[in-house]
Amino acid sequence: MTMNHRVILASRPDGPPVEANFAVDPVPLRAIGDGEVLIQNLYVSLDAGFRNWMNEGSGDHILPAMELGAPVMGLTLGRVLESKNPAFAVADLLMSRIAWEEYSITDGSQHWLVNLPAGIDAPPSYHLGILGDTGMSAYFGLTDIGKLKPGETLLVSGAGGAVGSIAGQIGKLQGARVVGIAGSDAKCQRLIDELGYDAAVNYRGSTELGAAISAACPQGVDVYFDNIGGPLLQAAIDNINERARLILCGAISDYHTNKAAPGPNNLFQLVTNQATMSGLMCHHQIDRYDEARNQLMAWVASGQVRNIEYMSRGIERVGPAFCEMFQGKNFGKTVVQLAD
């Protein structure tokens, strides 16, 4: 009998997630019924935003709150092993919003269950990173909201993370001076040495973050790509130029608290600088995914953009690797490979 190893939510995180919040639970894999599909998950995408739905009563129109003792919801890339659903054939590669588990059975009705796009020669894991929501967020954020001009200054928080590592590289391609914010001197140096950032700020090593950003951005900030929120957003607003554009892509500082985070108290800076601040959800641009994927892959093929992966292997690594993102141990997109 085939066993399906699943990562379940053993307890609700109180603050940043810890390994004890997750457990690997083996269960027998049942036979599929009419209309169902059996998927072997090859990769699990780990995304900090899913921490939002681990709190009790946290569900919304995007995802229901996760239940204790149930498999943790997440994004996967898998192969169809068996199908009794005419929409999916054996050997299809699917991106799914299902669960952290080795095998998934679905009737195909999930909001997110799609075949990989044809015609792109890339490792499958790229579709969870640079060719997935990660790359799409960086691309659409800078293309549609940032509208960078050559010579402008782009500031990126969470610059060593999945989205930030790509956003900074795109900013360089668009002719901007790019400054990253990260959580260690080592990670800041990697931004400069490996991804071409012009400068970087260690927010954990700066007693006065606003002054540190000012020193790294002497001409001010024209575009701020925000993945963190909280005090970093406030410090960035203190350094914006006239007609600056602020892109709100994530708020990691808020994901692991059950209390409403205080908003920046300097929003009048947006008024005096005639600046704009816009939220970003890339799935609203689904009709332009081919445009984004083709451009991103062209940049990768030419060596102008690197896809950095923080890769682990094995179902037992899924929970710990998720926690490591909140500890700042990752660099690039966090992925766990479950099978070849």
C-alpha positions in Angstrom: 0.0 0.0 0.0 1.3 3.4 -0.9 1.6 5.9 1.9 1.0 9.6 1.5 3.2 11.7 3.8 1.5 15.0 4.5 2.6 18.1 6.5 -0.2 19.0 8.9 -0.8 22.1 11.0 0.0 20.6 14.5 -0.5 23.9 16.3 -1.1 27.5 15.4 2.0 29.6 15.3 2.2 32.3 18.0 4.5 34.8 16.3 7.0 33.5 13.7 6.4 29.8 12.8 8.5 27.2 14.5 9.1 23.5 13.5 6.8 22.3 16.3 3.8 23.9 14.5 4.1 21.2 11.8 4.2 17.4 11.8 4.6 14.8 9.0 1.6 12.6 9.0 1.6 9.3 6.9 -1.8 8.1 5.7 -2.7 5.4 3.2 -3.3 6.7 -0.4 -6.8 5.8 -1.4 -8.0 5.0 -4.9 -9.4 7.8 -7.0 -13.0 8.0 -8.0 -14.8 9.2 -11.1 -13.9 12.8 -12.1 -10.8 12.8 -9.9 -7.1 13.1 -10.6 -4.1 11.6 -8.7 -1.1 14.0 -8.6 2.4 13.2 -7.5 3.8 16.5 -6.1 7.3 17.0 -7.3 8.0 20.4 -5.7 6.4 22.5 -2.9 6.6 26.2 -3.2 7.1 27.9 0.2 5.6 31.4 0.4 5.6 33.6 3.4 2.1 34.9 2.7 0.6 31.6 3.6 1.4 32.3 7.2 -1.6 34.7 7.1 -4.0 31.8 6.9 -2.6 29.8 9.8 -4.3 31.9 12.3 -7.8 30.9 13.6 -10.5 32.8 11.8 -8.2 34.2 9.2 -9.9 33.0 6.1 -10.9 35.3 3.3 -11.9 35.2 -0.4 -8.4 34.1 -1.4 -8.0 31.1 1.0 -10.0 29.7 3.9 -8.3 29.5 7.3 -6.2 26.4 7.7 -7.6 23.7 10.1 -5.6 22.2 12.9 -4.6 18.6 12.2 -5.3 19.1 8.5 -2.6 19.3 5.7 -1.2 22.8 5.3 -2.4 24.5 2.2 0.2 25.7 -0.3 1.4 25.8 -3.9 2.8 22.7 -5.6 4.0 21.5 -8.9 3.1 17.9 -9.7 2.7 15.2 -12.3 -0.6 13.4 -13.1 -0.2 9.7 -12.3 -3.8 8.7 -12.9 -6.8 10.5 -14.2 -10.6 9.9 -14.3 -11.2 13.5 -15.3 -11.2 14.3 -19.0 -9.6 17.7 -18.4 -6.3 16.2 -17.3 -4.2 13.5 -18.9 -1.6 11.2 -17.4 1.9 12.9 -17.3 0.4 16.4 -17.3 2.4 18.8 -15.2 0.2 20.9 -13.0 0.6 23.9 -10.7 -1.8 23.4 -7.9 -3.0 25.2 -4.8 -3.6 22.1 -2.8 -1.5 21.0 0.2 2.0 20.2 1.5 1.9 16.5 0.7 3.6 13.9 -1.5 0.3 13.0 -3.4 -2.9 14.9 -3.9 -6.3 13.8 -5.1 -8.5 16.4 -6.6 -11.6 16.7 -8.8 -10.0 19.6 -10.6 -12.3 22.3 -9.2 -9.6 24.2 -7.3 -9.3 27.8 -8.1 -5.6 27.2 -8.9 -5.0 24.1 -10.9 -3.4 24.7 -14.3 -1.2 23.0 -16.8 2.3 24.3 -17.2 2.6 26.7 -20.2 3.9 25.1 -23.3 6.9 26.2 -25.3 9.1 27.3 -22.4 12.3 25.2 -21.8 13.0 25.7 -18.1 13.5 23.5 -15.1 10.0 22.7 -13.6 10.8 24.4 -10.3 11.1 27.7 -12.2 7.4 27.8 -12.6 7.0 28.2 -8.8 9.6 30.9 -8.8 10.6 33.3 -11.6 8.0 32.0 -14.0 5.3 31.8 -11.3 3.8 34.4 -8.9 7.3 35.3 -7.7 8.5 36.5 -11.1 5.1 37.9 -12.1 4.9 40.1 -9.0 8.4 41.6 -9.7 7.6 42.0 -13.4 4.1 43.6 -13.1 5.0 45.6 -10.0 7.8 47.4 -11.8 6.2 47.5 -15.2 2.7 48.6 -14.3 3.2 50.5 -11.0 6.9 51.4 -10.7 7.4 52.7 -14.3 11.1 53.1 -13.6 13.1 55.6 -15.6 16.9 55.3 -16.3 18.8 57.0 -13.5 16.1 56.8 -10.9 16.6 55.0 -7.5 14.8 51.8 -6.8 14.7 50.6 -3.1 13.6 47.0 -2.5 12.8 45.5 1.0 13.1 41.8 1.4 15.7 42.1 -1.3 17.2 38.7 -0.8 13.8 36.9 -0.9 11.9 35.4 -3.7 10.3 38.5 -5.2 12.9 41.0 -4.1 15.8 39.1 -5.7 14.1 39.3 -9.1 12.8 42.9 -8.7 16.2 44.3 -8.1 17.6 42.6 -11.2 14.8 43.9 -13.3 15.4 47.4 -11.9 19.0 47.2 -13.0 17.9 46.2 -16.5 15.6 49.3 -16.6 18.6 51.5 -15.9 17.9 52.3 -12.2 20.3 52.6 -9.3 19.1 49.7 -7.1 19.4 49.5 -3.3 18.3 46.5 -1.3 17.2 46.1 2.3 18.1 42.7 3.9 18.6 41.2 7.4 22.4 40.5 7.6 25.7 41.9 6.3 26.3 38.6 4.5 23.0 38.8 2.7 23.6 42.4 1.8 27.0 41.5 0.3 25.4 38.7 -1.8 22.9 41.2 -3.2 25.8 43.3 -4.5 28.1 40.5 -5.6 25.6 38.1 -7.1 22.6 40.1 -8.2 24.2 43.4 -9.1 22.6 45.7 -6.5 24.4 49.0 -6.2 24.1 49.2 -2.4 22.4 47.4 0.5 21.2 48.2 4.0 21.2 45.7 6.8 18.0 46.7 8.7 19.1 44.6 11.8 22.4 46.4 11.9 20.9 49.9 11.7 19.8 51.8 14.8 18.3 54.5 12.7 16.9 52.9 9.6 15.7 56.1 7.9 19.2 57.6 8.1 20.7 54.3 6.8 18.4 54.4 3.8 19.2 58.1 3.2 22.9 57.3 3.2 22.4 54.5 0.7 20.0 56.6 -1.5 21.6 60.1 -1.5 19.3 61.2 -4.4 16.2 59.9 -2.6 13.9 57.1 -3.5 11.9 57.2 -6.7 10.4 53.7 -6.5 10.0 51.6 -3.4 9.2 47.9 -3.8 7.9 46.8 -0.4 7.8 43.1 0.7 8.0 43.8 4.4 5.7 46.6 5.6 6.0 47.9 9.2 8.9 50.1 10.2 10.7 49.5 6.9 7.7 51.1 5.0 7.8 54.1 7.3 11.5 54.6 6.9 11.2 54.3 3.1 8.4 56.9 3.0 10.7 59.3 4.9 13.1 59.2 2.0 10.8 59.4 -1.1 11.2 61.9 -3.8 8.5 64.0 -5.5 6.1 61.7 -7.6 7.6 58.6 -6.1 5.8 55.3 -6.7 5.4 52.8 -3.8 4.6 49.1 -4.7 3.0 47.1 -1.8 3.7 43.5 -2.7 3.9 41.9 0.8 3.9 42.6 4.5 6.0 39.9 6.1 6.3 41.9 9.3 2.6 41.5 9.8 2.1 37.9 8.9 3.1 36.4 12.3 1.2 38.7 14.6 -2.5 38.3 15.7 -2.7 42.0 16.4 -3.3 44.8 13.9 0.0 46.3 13.1 0.3 50.1 13.5 0.3 52.0 10.2 3.0 54.4 9.2 2.5 57.7 10.9 4.1 59.7 8.0 1.6 59.1 5.2 1.3 62.9 4.7 4.7 62.6 3.0 2.7 61.0 0.1 0.6 64.2 -0.1 3.5 66.6 0.0 5.5 64.6 -2.5 2.5 63.9 -4.7 3.5 60.2 -4.5 1.4 57.1 -5.2 1.2 53.9 -3.2 -0.5 50.9 -4.8 -1.2 47.3 -3.8 -0.1 44.5 -6.1 -1.8 41.1 -6.7 -0.4 39.6 -9.9 -3.2 37.2 -10.5 -5.3 40.1 -11.8 -3.0 40.2 -14.8 -3.5 36.5 -15.8 -4.3 37.6 -19.4 -0.7 38.9 -19.6 1.1 35.9 -18.1 2.5 34.8 -21.4 4.0 38.3 -21.9 5.7 38.2 -18.5 6.9 34.6 -18.8 8.4 35.1 -22.2 10.2 38.3 -21.1 11.5 36.8 -17.9 12.7 33.6 -19.6 14.5 35.7 -22.3 16.3 37.6 -19.5 17.3 34.3 -17.8 18.5 32.8 -21.1 20.6 35.8 -21.9 22.1 35.8 -18.4 20.7 39.2 -17.5 18.6 37.8 -14.7 19.4 34.9 -12.3 16.8 32.7 -10.7 18.1 32.0 -7.2 16.6 29.0 -5.4 16.9 28.0 -1.7 16.3 24.3 -2.4 15.7 21.5 0.0 14.7 17.9 -0.6 12.2 15.6 1.2 8.8 16.1 2.8 10.4 16.3 6.3 12.1 19.5 5.2 8.9 21.4 4.2 8.0 22.7 7.7 11.6 23.6 8.7 12.3 25.3 5.4 9.1 27.4 5.9 10.3 28.5 9.3 13.8 29.3 7.9 12.2 32.0 5.7 11.1 33.9 8.8 14.5 33.5 10.3 16.1 35.1 7.2 18.1 32.0 6.3 16.9 31.8 2.7 18.2 33.6 -0.3 16.0 33.6 -3.3 12.9 31.4 -3.8 12.4 28.7 -1.2 11.4 25.4 -2.8 11.4 21.8 -1.5 11.8 19.0 -4.0 9.7 15.9 -3.1 10.4 13.7 -6.1 12.4 13.6 -9.4 
